[in-house]
Amino acid sequence: MTPVLPTVIVDDEPPARERLATLLAAHPNVKVVGEAGDVETAREVCVREAPDLVLLDIHLPRASGFDLVPMLYGSPAIIFVTAYDH
């Protein structure tokens, strides 16, 4: 049996979170265990869920996705997602 990869999606745009969750649903070994639209909520979700993977937007309200990285425990893999080309 393939292990399940608990994943948290962090993006300030609900349609972007929904699209990422839809794309991930095609992968039975990935389970979205939480979502957040800002760094503080993302920190809370990550503490509670201890994900192995975080899909992380860079441009978030009041803080950057980069600000979340040192707050994460357990060294989850991080994939940065952004709509910007710079």
C-alpha positions as CSV (number, residue, x, y, z in Angstrom):
1,M,0.0,0.0,0.0
2,T,1.3,3.5,-0.9
3,P,1.6,5.8,2.1
4,V,-0.7,8.8,2.2
5,L,1.0,12.2,2.0
6,P,-0.8,14.7,4.3
7,T,-0.9,18.1,2.5
8,V,-1.8,21.6,3.4
9,I,-2.6,24.2,0.8
10,V,-1.8,27.9,1.6
11,D,-3.1,30.5,-0.8
12,D,-5.0,33.7,-0.2
13,E,-7.3,33.1,-3.2
14,P,-10.1,30.5,-2.5
15,P,-10.4,29.6,-6.2
16,A,-6.6,28.8,-6.3
17,R,-6.9,26.6,-3.3
18,E,-9.9,24.9,-4.8
19,R,-8.1,24.3,-8.1
20,L,-5.0,22.9,-6.3
21,A,-7.3,20.6,-4.2
22,T,-9.0,19.4,-7.4
23,L,-5.7,18.6,-9.1
24,L,-4.4,16.8,-6.0
25,A,-7.6,14.7,-5.8
26,A,-6.4,12.8,-8.8
27,H,-3.6,11.4,-6.7
28,P,-4.9,8.9,-4.2
29,N,-1.6,9.0,-2.2
30,V,-2.1,12.7,-1.5
31,K,-4.6,13.8,1.2
32,V,-5.4,17.5,1.7
33,V,-5.7,17.8,5.5
34,G,-6.1,21.6,5.6
35,E,-6.2,24.9,3.9
36,A,-5.3,28.5,4.9
37,G,-5.4,31.9,3.3
38,D,-2.8,33.7,5.5
39,V,0.4,32.9,7.4
40,E,-1.1,32.8,10.9
41,T,-3.9,30.5,9.9
42,A,-1.4,28.3,8.0
43,R,0.8,28.1,11.1
44,E,-2.2,26.9,13.2
45,V,-3.2,24.4,10.6
46,C,0.3,23.0,10.2
47,V,0.8,22.7,13.9
48,R,-2.5,20.8,14.2
49,E,-2.1,18.6,11.1
50,A,1.7,18.1,10.9
51,P,1.7,17.8,7.1
52,D,4.4,16.2,5.1
53,L,3.8,18.6,2.2
54,V,2.8,22.3,2.1
55,L,1.8,24.0,-1.2
56,L,2.6,27.6,-0.3
57,D,1.7,30.8,-2.1
58,I,4.4,33.5,-1.8
59,H,2.2,36.6,-1.8
60,L,-0.1,36.5,1.2
61,P,-1.9,39.2,3.2
62,R,0.2,40.8,5.9
63,A,3.1,38.4,5.4
64,S,5.0,36.4,2.8
65,G,4.9,32.7,2.4
66,F,8.6,32.8,3.2
67,D,7.7,34.0,6.7
68,L,5.8,30.8,7.3
69,V,8.8,28.5,6.6
70,P,10.7,29.0,9.9
71,M,7.5,28.4,11.8
72,L,7.0,24.9,10.4
73,Y,7.9,21.9,12.5
74,G,9.0,18.5,11.2
75,S,10.5,19.9,8.0
76,P,7.7,19.3,5.5
77,A,8.4,19.5,1.8
78,I,7.4,22.8,0.4
79,I,6.2,23.6,-3.1
80,F,5.9,27.3,-3.7
81,V,3.0,28.3,-5.8
82,T,2.4,31.7,-7.2
83,A,0.6,33.5,-10.0
84,Y,3.5,36.0,-10.4
85,D,6.4,35.4,-12.8
86,H,8.9,37.1,-10.6
